[in-house]
Amino acid sequence: MCKLGARCLRLMVMLSGLVLAPGIWAAHVNPHSLNTSKPKSTQKVSETQHTKRRMRHLARSRGTNARTASLTRTSTGRTGVSTRRHSYHERFFMSSFAEGITGGDIADGEDPVVRQAAVDALGNMNGTVVAIEPTSGRVLAMVNQKLALSSGAQPCSTIKLSVALAALNEGLVSKETEVPLGGRSRMNLTEALAHSNNAYFEALGRKLGFEKVAYYAHEYGLGELAGYDIPGEQIGTYPDEVIPEKLGGVGKMCSFGEGISMTPLQLGAMVSAIANGGTLYYLQHPTTPEEIADFQPRIKRQLDIAPLIPEISVGMAGAVQYGTARRLGLNFNEEEILGKTGTCSHAGTRFGWFASYANTSSGRIVVVVFLQGGRPTFGPKAAEIAGHMYRNLYDHNFFIAGAPRSSDTATSGPASTTP
């Protein structure tokens, strides 16, 4: 026995590993805390196992949450980590910008106001602008003539104009006819043109069949020269048979122009026929004052589309007002513009098309913008450029009746139909 009483007891507690604050007596100590039935090593093992189980649980929880977040990101259109390995990112090898593209142009016979408006609107974009007088077929301006007269490119969604006219001509649809697109989805021609709906025109193409689609495409000028004696013009390509089903068949031909190569002049001639009520003119590009003085319109053929134009014009106007070409309105909204965009890519190059005409009381002008390059190139950008051009023309009084222009010096004798 320790003879020091409380002092001895306090010393024993300290030796047991417990440090008591001053003023705490032995009577307050729980004697059970000094004895444990399990060795310290056993406690450590148990504690480690519990920690490992807890960490595994947390790891599984984080993995599940990460996968859920990834799926959520993917469902909202953003590529998640889990899908990044399976997503396809298209690579482009051509620049959307270029310098000196007008260097080789022959512009002596062009309308100087129209040409300057087109040059300013195009800026340094890698593309071409073609402006046409739809009531005569005269090319008022052709910026970057090397590209405008080339073998052309895939027409993308501008091919839908030809398909729409074909379907209307065959009585398959009217502008109000709703076409089933799968499930409960349905759409009419006006909305399909305004929003460039691919499924709608694939359905029309399959109903028409390749023979009718090709017949009308040739009737509207695809697969043949659009110009009359324009040096350097190329013919483009329209296939003699439907493309393979693995490439989309007739459906893709009618929604994206797959397998087709169209030139800016061919598209301009077709839209000119829509603008003037059905006359397909040979396009002519005067290059001297003498050719301007001797200019005579030349009719290629009359198209039976006059009753169909009101059916497609609403959709073309809708494209500019609220659809794929609404960028045009950022720069110009004083006059009604009707048009159609197109965007697609091939072999590392993206194409951007916009074909349009101004529907004014003092006359009409057709503007075709074609761009090629990388990601900055697409149909809405081409529409934006057209808006800049219409703005430039408007600011120079082009749309005022009676305003003098160099094109007024051309004679307007009887139209010729001989090629």
VEXDREN-2710 file (C-alpha; in Angstrom, 1 decimal):
% VEXDREN-2710
k/r/px/py/pz
1/MET/0.0/0.0/0.0
2/CYS/1.1/3.5/-0.8
3/LYS/1.3/5.5/2.3
4/LEU/0.7/8.9/0.5
5/GLY/-2.9/8.2/-0.2
6/ALA/-4.4/10.5/-2.9
7/ARG/-1.0/11.5/-4.2
8/CYS/-0.1/7.8/-4.8
9/LEU/-3.4/7.1/-6.6
10/ARG/-2.8/10.1/-8.9
11/LEU/0.7/8.8/-9.8
12/MET/-0.8/5.4/-10.7
13/VAL/-3.3/7.0/-13.0
14/MET/-0.5/9.0/-14.8
15/LEU/1.4/5.8/-15.3
16/SER/-1.6/4.2/-16.9
17/GLY/-1.4/6.8/-19.7
18/LEU/-4.1/9.1/-18.5
19/VAL/-3.2/12.7/-17.7
20/LEU/-5.7/14.4/-15.4
21/ALA/-6.1/18.1/-15.2
22/PRO/-5.2/19.6/-11.8
23/GLY/-8.0/19.4/-9.3
24/ILE/-9.4/16.1/-10.6
25/TRP/-9.4/13.4/-8.0
26/ALA/-9.2/9.6/-8.3
27/ALA/-12.8/9.2/-7.4
28/HIS/-13.7/10.7/-10.8
29/VAL/-11.7/8.1/-12.8
30/ASN/-13.6/5.2/-14.4
31/PRO/-11.6/2.1/-13.5
32/HIS/-13.0/0.3/-16.6
33/SER/-11.0/2.7/-18.8
34/LEU/-7.8/1.3/-17.4
35/ASN/-8.6/-2.3/-18.4
36/THR/-9.4/-3.4/-22.0
37/SER/-10.1/-7.0/-23.0
38/LYS/-8.7/-6.5/-26.6
39/PRO/-5.0/-6.0/-27.3
40/LYS/-4.0/-2.8/-29.1
41/SER/-3.0/-4.7/-32.2
42/THR/-6.5/-6.1/-32.6
43/GLN/-8.0/-2.6/-32.3
44/LYS/-5.7/-1.3/-35.1
45/VAL/-6.5/-4.1/-37.5
46/SER/-10.3/-3.6/-37.0
47/GLU/-9.9/0.2/-37.5
48/THR/-7.9/-0.3/-40.7
49/GLN/-10.5/-2.7/-42.1
50/HIS/-13.3/-0.3/-41.4
51/THR/-11.4/2.5/-43.0
52/LYS/-10.7/0.4/-46.1
53/ARG/-14.4/-0.5/-46.4
54/ARG/-15.4/3.1/-46.1
55/MET/-12.9/4.2/-48.7
56/ARG/-14.1/1.5/-51.1
57/HIS/-17.7/2.7/-50.6
58/LEU/-16.8/6.3/-51.3
59/ALA/-14.8/5.3/-54.4
60/ARG/-17.8/3.4/-55.8
61/SER/-20.0/6.4/-55.0
62/ARG/-17.7/8.8/-56.9
63/GLY/-17.5/6.5/-59.9
64/THR/-21.3/6.2/-60.1
65/ASN/-21.7/10.0/-59.8
66/ALA/-19.1/10.6/-62.5
67/ARG/-20.8/8.2/-64.9
68/THR/-24.1/9.8/-64.2
69/ALA/-22.7/13.3/-64.8
70/SER/-21.1/12.1/-68.0
71/LEU/-24.4/10.7/-69.3
72/THR/-26.1/13.9/-68.3
73/ARG/-23.6/16.0/-70.2
74/THR/-24.0/13.8/-73.2
75/SER/-27.7/13.9/-73.2
76/THR/-27.6/17.7/-73.2
77/GLY/-25.4/17.8/-76.3
78/ARG/-22.0/18.2/-74.6
79/THR/-19.5/15.5/-75.1
80/GLY/-18.7/13.7/-71.7
81/VAL/-15.6/11.9/-70.7
82/SER/-17.1/8.5/-71.2
83/THR/-18.2/9.3/-74.8
84/ARG/-15.2/11.3/-75.9
85/ARG/-13.4/8.2/-77.2
86/HIS/-16.5/7.3/-79.4
87/SER/-17.4/10.8/-80.8
88/TYR/-16.4/11.9/-84.2
89/HIS/-14.7/15.3/-84.7
90/GLU/-14.5/16.4/-88.3
91/ARG/-11.2/17.9/-89.3
92/PHE/-10.9/20.6/-92.0
93/PHE/-7.9/21.3/-94.1
94/MET/-8.9/24.4/-96.0
95/SER/-8.9/27.9/-94.6
96/SER/-12.1/30.0/-94.6
97/PHE/-10.1/33.1/-95.4
98/ALA/-8.1/34.2/-98.4
99/GLU/-6.5/37.3/-99.9
100/GLY/-6.3/38.4/-103.4
101/ILE/-9.2/36.4/-104.7
102/THR/-10.3/39.1/-107.1
103/GLY/-7.0/39.5/-108.8
104/GLY/-7.8/37.7/-112.0
105/ASP/-11.3/39.0/-112.4
106/ILE/-12.5/40.6/-115.7
107/ALA/-14.9/43.3/-114.5
108/ASP/-15.0/45.9/-117.3
109/GLY/-18.5/44.8/-118.3
110/GLU/-20.0/44.5/-114.8
111/ASP/-22.2/47.0/-112.9
112/PRO/-19.6/48.9/-110.8
113/VAL/-22.1/49.5/-108.0
114/VAL/-23.1/45.9/-107.7
115/ARG/-19.5/44.7/-108.0
116/GLN/-18.3/47.0/-105.3
117/ALA/-21.1/46.0/-103.0
118/ALA/-20.3/42.3/-103.5
119/VAL/-16.5/42.8/-103.0
120/ASP/-17.1/44.7/-99.7
121/ALA/-19.6/42.2/-98.5
122/LEU/-17.4/39.2/-99.2
123/GLY/-14.3/40.8/-97.5
124/ASN/-11.6/38.2/-96.9
125/MET/-13.8/35.1/-96.9
126/ASN/-12.7/32.3/-99.2
127/GLY/-15.7/32.4/-101.6
128/THR/-17.5/33.9/-104.5
129/VAL/-20.5/36.2/-105.0
130/VAL/-22.5/36.1/-108.2
131/ALA/-25.2/38.8/-108.9
132/ILE/-27.7/38.3/-111.7
133/GLU/-30.5/40.3/-113.3
134/PRO/-33.2/37.7/-113.3
135/THR/-35.3/39.3/-116.1
136/SER/-32.5/39.0/-118.6
137/GLY/-29.9/36.6/-117.4
138/ARG/-27.2/39.2/-117.3
139/VAL/-24.4/38.7/-114.8
140/LEU/-24.1/42.0/-113.0
141/ALA/-21.1/41.0/-110.9
142/MET/-19.0/37.9/-110.5
143/VAL/-16.4/38.2/-107.7
144/ASN/-13.7/35.6/-107.6
145/GLN/-14.4/34.3/-111.1
146/LYS/-12.0/31.4/-110.8
147/LEU/-14.1/29.8/-108.1
148/ALA/-17.5/30.8/-109.7
149/LEU/-16.5/29.2/-113.0
150/SER/-15.0/26.0/-111.4
151/SER/-16.5/22.5/-111.4
152/GLY/-18.7/23.4/-108.4
153/ALA/-19.3/21.6/-105.2
154/GLN/-21.9/19.6/-103.3
155/PRO/-25.0/21.8/-103.3
156/CYS/-25.9/20.9/-99.7
157/SER/-29.4/22.0/-98.7
158/THR/-29.9/24.3/-101.7
159/ILE/-30.8/21.2/-103.7
160/LYS/-34.1/21.3/-101.7
161/LEU/-35.4/24.0/-104.0
162/SER/-35.2/21.7/-107.0
163/VAL/-36.8/18.8/-105.0
164/ALA/-39.6/21.1/-103.7
165/LEU/-40.5/22.2/-107.2
166/ALA/-40.4/18.5/-108.4
167/ALA/-42.7/17.4/-105.6
168/LEU/-45.1/20.3/-106.3
169/ASN/-45.1/19.6/-110.0
170/GLU/-45.9/15.9/-109.4
171/GLY/-48.8/16.9/-107.0
172/LEU/-47.2/15.0/-104.1
173/VAL/-47.6/18.0/-101.7
174/SER/-48.7/21.5/-101.4
175/LYS/-47.2/24.1/-99.1
176/GLU/-49.6/23.0/-96.3
177/THR/-49.4/19.2/-96.7
178/GLU/-48.0/17.7/-93.6
179/VAL/-45.5/14.8/-94.2
180/PRO/-45.0/12.2/-91.4
181/LEU/-41.4/12.2/-90.3
182/GLY/-41.5/9.3/-87.8
183/GLY/-43.4/8.9/-84.5
184/ARG/-45.8/11.8/-84.1
185/SER/-43.6/14.3/-85.9
186/ARG/-45.1/16.0/-89.0
187/MET/-44.1/19.0/-91.1
188/ASN/-45.3/21.0/-94.1
189/LEU/-43.3/22.4/-97.0
190/THR/-43.1/26.0/-95.7
191/GLU/-41.6/25.0/-92.4
192/ALA/-39.3/22.4/-94.0
193/LEU/-37.8/25.1/-96.4
194/ALA/-37.6/27.7/-93.6
195/HIS/-35.8/25.3/-91.2
196/SER/-34.1/23.2/-93.9
197/ASN/-35.5/19.9/-92.5
198/ASN/-33.5/17.0/-93.9
199/ALA/-36.0/14.2/-93.0
200/TYR/-38.8/16.0/-94.9
201/PHE/-36.9/16.2/-98.1
202/GLU/-35.5/12.6/-97.7
203/ALA/-39.1/11.5/-97.6
204/LEU/-40.0/13.5/-100.7
205/GLY/-37.0/12.1/-102.5
206/ARG/-38.0/8.5/-101.7
207/LYS/-41.6/9.2/-102.9
208/LEU/-40.4/10.8/-106.1
209/GLY/-37.7/8.2/-106.9
210/PHE/-34.4/8.9/-108.7
211/GLU/-35.8/9.1/-112.2
212/LYS/-38.2/11.9/-111.5
213/VAL/-35.7/13.7/-109.2
214/ALA/-33.0/13.6/-111.9
215/TYR/-35.5/14.7/-114.6
216/TYR/-36.5/17.8/-112.8
217/ALA/-33.0/18.6/-111.7
218/HIS/-31.9/18.6/-115.4
219/GLU/-35.0/20.6/-116.4
220/TYR/-34.0/23.3/-113.9
221/GLY/-30.4/23.5/-115.3
222/LEU/-28.3/21.1/-113.2
223/GLY/-25.8/19.0/-115.1
224/GLU/-25.4/21.5/-118.0
225/LEU/-23.7/24.8/-118.7
226/ALA/-25.6/27.7/-117.2
227/GLY/-23.9/30.4/-119.3
228/TYR/-23.8/31.4/-122.9
229/ASP/-20.2/31.5/-124.1
230/ILE/-18.7/32.3/-120.8
231/PRO/-15.0/31.4/-121.0
232/GLY/-13.8/28.9/-118.4
233/GLU/-17.2/27.8/-117.2
234/GLN/-17.5/24.2/-116.1
235/ILE/-20.5/21.9/-116.2
236/GLY/-20.6/20.4/-112.7
237/THR/-21.8/16.8/-112.1
238/TYR/-25.1/15.1/-111.9
239/PRO/-25.0/11.3/-111.7
240/ASP/-26.6/9.1/-114.2
241/GLU/-27.9/6.7/-111.5
242/VAL/-28.8/6.9/-107.9
243/ILE/-26.0/6.8/-105.4
244/PRO/-25.6/3.6/-103.3
245/GLU/-27.8/3.1/-100.3
246/LYS/-24.8/3.0/-98.0
247/LEU/-24.3/6.6/-99.0
248/GLY/-27.9/7.5/-98.4
249/GLY/-29.5/6.7/-101.7
250/VAL/-32.0/9.1/-103.3
251/GLY/-32.9/10.5/-99.8
252/LYS/-29.4/12.0/-99.2
253/MET/-29.4/13.3/-102.8
254/CYS/-32.5/15.2/-102.1
255/SER/-31.6/16.5/-98.6
256/PHE/-27.8/17.1/-98.9
257/GLY/-27.1/16.9/-102.6
258/GLU/-24.9/13.9/-102.0
259/GLY/-23.1/12.8/-105.2
260/ILE/-24.0/16.0/-107.0
261/SER/-21.6/18.9/-107.9
262/MET/-23.4/22.2/-108.7
263/THR/-21.8/25.5/-109.8
264/PRO/-22.8/29.0/-108.4
265/LEU/-24.0/29.9/-112.0
266/GLN/-26.3/26.9/-112.2
267/LEU/-27.9/27.8/-108.8
268/GLY/-28.1/31.4/-109.9
269/ALA/-29.9/30.5/-113.1
270/MET/-32.4/28.3/-111.3
271/VAL/-33.2/31.0/-108.6
272/SER/-33.5/33.6/-111.4
273/ALA/-36.2/31.4/-113.0
274/ILE/-38.0/31.3/-109.7
275/ALA/-37.7/35.1/-109.3
276/ASN/-39.0/35.9/-112.8
277/GLY/-41.9/33.5/-112.9
278/GLY/-40.4/30.5/-114.9
279/THR/-38.0/31.7/-117.6
280/LEU/-34.7/29.9/-117.5
281/TYR/-32.2/32.3/-119.2
282/TYR/-28.7/31.6/-120.4
283/LEU/-26.5/33.6/-118.2
284/GLN/-24.3/36.1/-120.0
285/HIS/-21.3/38.0/-118.6
286/PRO/-20.4/41.0/-120.7
287/THR/-16.7/41.9/-120.5
288/THR/-16.5/45.1/-122.6
289/PRO/-18.6/48.2/-123.2
290/GLU/-19.4/46.9/-126.7
291/GLU/-20.8/43.6/-125.3
292/ILE/-23.0/45.7/-122.9
293/ALA/-24.3/47.7/-125.8
294/ASP/-25.1/44.6/-127.9
295/PHE/-26.5/42.6/-125.0
296/GLN/-29.6/40.5/-125.9
297/PRO/-31.3/38.1/-123.4
298/ARG/-31.2/34.5/-124.5
299/ILE/-33.9/32.1/-123.2
300/LYS/-32.9/28.5/-122.7
301/ARG/-36.4/27.2/-122.0
302/GLN/-39.6/28.0/-120.3
303/LEU/-40.3/26.2/-117.0
304/ASP/-43.8/25.2/-116.0
305/ILE/-43.4/26.5/-112.5
306/ALA/-45.4/29.8/-112.3
307/PRO/-48.3/28.2/-110.3
308/LEU/-45.7/26.6/-107.9
309/ILE/-43.7/29.7/-107.1
310/PRO/-46.2/31.0/-104.4
311/GLU/-46.0/27.5/-102.8
312/ILE/-42.3/27.7/-102.2
313/SER/-41.8/31.5/-101.9
314/VAL/-43.4/31.5/-98.4
315/GLY/-40.9/29.0/-97.2
316/MET/-38.0/30.9/-98.8
317/ALA/-39.2/34.1/-97.1
318/GLY/-39.5/32.2/-93.8
319/ALA/-35.9/31.1/-94.0
320/VAL/-34.9/34.8/-94.0
321/GLN/-37.5/35.9/-91.4
322/TYR/-37.1/33.2/-88.8
323/GLY/-35.2/30.2/-90.2
324/THR/-31.7/29.3/-91.3
325/ALA/-31.0/32.6/-93.1
326/ARG/-32.2/34.9/-90.4
327/ARG/-28.6/36.3/-90.0
328/LEU/-29.3/38.3/-93.2
329/GLY/-31.8/40.4/-91.2
330/LEU/-29.0/41.6/-88.9
331/ASN/-27.8/43.8/-91.8
332/PHE/-30.8/44.4/-94.0
333/ASN/-34.6/44.3/-93.6
334/GLU/-35.8/47.2/-95.7
335/GLU/-36.9/45.0/-98.5
336/GLU/-38.3/41.5/-98.7
337/ILE/-35.6/38.9/-99.4
338/LEU/-36.3/35.2/-100.2
339/GLY/-33.6/32.6/-100.1
340/LYS/-32.3/29.2/-99.2
341/THR/-29.1/28.2/-97.2
342/GLY/-26.9/25.1/-97.5
343/THR/-24.2/23.7/-95.3
344/CYS/-22.2/20.4/-95.7
345/SER/-18.7/19.2/-96.0
346/HIS/-16.6/16.8/-98.2
347/ALA/-13.0/15.6/-97.9
348/GLY/-11.9/18.1/-95.3
349/THR/-13.7/21.1/-96.8
350/ARG/-16.9/22.7/-95.5
351/PHE/-19.2/24.5/-97.9
352/GLY/-21.6/27.3/-97.2
353/TRP/-24.3/28.3/-99.7
354/PHE/-26.9/31.0/-99.9
355/ALA/-29.1/31.7/-102.9
356/SER/-31.6/34.6/-102.8
357/TYR/-33.5/37.3/-104.6
358/ALA/-34.8/40.7/-103.6
359/ASN/-38.5/41.1/-104.2
360/THR/-38.8/44.8/-104.7
361/SER/-41.3/47.1/-106.5
362/SER/-38.5/48.5/-108.7
363/GLY/-37.1/45.2/-109.9
364/ARG/-35.3/42.1/-108.6
365/ILE/-31.7/41.0/-108.3
366/VAL/-30.5/37.4/-107.6
367/VAL/-27.5/37.0/-105.3
368/VAL/-25.6/33.7/-104.8
369/VAL/-22.9/33.4/-102.2
370/PHE/-20.7/30.3/-102.1
371/LEU/-18.1/29.8/-99.4
372/GLN/-15.5/27.1/-98.8
373/GLY/-13.1/26.5/-95.9
374/GLY/-13.3/25.2/-92.3
375/ARG/-15.5/25.7/-89.3
376/PRO/-16.2/29.4/-89.9
377/THR/-17.8/28.5/-93.2
378/PHE/-21.5/27.6/-93.2
379/GLY/-24.8/28.6/-94.8
380/PRO/-25.9/31.2/-92.3
381/LYS/-22.6/33.0/-92.7
382/ALA/-23.2/33.1/-96.5
383/ALA/-26.7/34.6/-95.7
384/GLU/-25.0/37.2/-93.5
385/ILE/-22.7/38.2/-96.4
386/ALA/-25.7/38.5/-98.7
387/GLY/-27.3/40.8/-96.1
388/HIS/-24.2/43.0/-96.2
389/MET/-24.4/43.2/-100.0
390/TYR/-28.1/44.1/-100.0
391/ARG/-27.4/46.8/-97.4
392/ASN/-24.6/48.2/-99.7
393/LEU/-26.9/48.2/-102.7
394/TYR/-29.7/49.8/-100.7
395/ASP/-27.4/52.6/-99.4
396/HIS/-26.4/53.3/-103.0
397/ASN/-30.1/53.6/-104.1
398/PHE/-30.0/50.4/-106.2
399/PHE/-33.6/49.6/-105.3
400/ILE/-35.1/53.0/-106.1
401/ALA/-37.1/53.0/-109.4
402/GLY/-35.4/55.0/-112.1
403/ALA/-32.0/55.1/-110.5
404/PRO/-29.4/55.2/-113.3
405/ARG/-27.1/52.2/-113.5
406/SER/-24.7/51.0/-116.1
407/SER/-27.0/48.0/-116.8
408/ASP/-29.6/50.4/-118.2
409/THR/-27.3/51.1/-121.2
410/ALA/-27.9/47.5/-122.4
411/THR/-30.5/47.2/-125.2
412/SER/-33.5/45.1/-124.4
413/GLY/-34.5/43.8/-127.8
414/PRO/-36.4/40.6/-128.5
415/ALA/-35.1/37.6/-126.5
416/SER/-33.3/34.8/-128.4
417/THR/-33.8/31.2/-127.7
418/THR/-30.9/29.9/-129.8
419/PRO/-27.9/28.7/-127.8
END
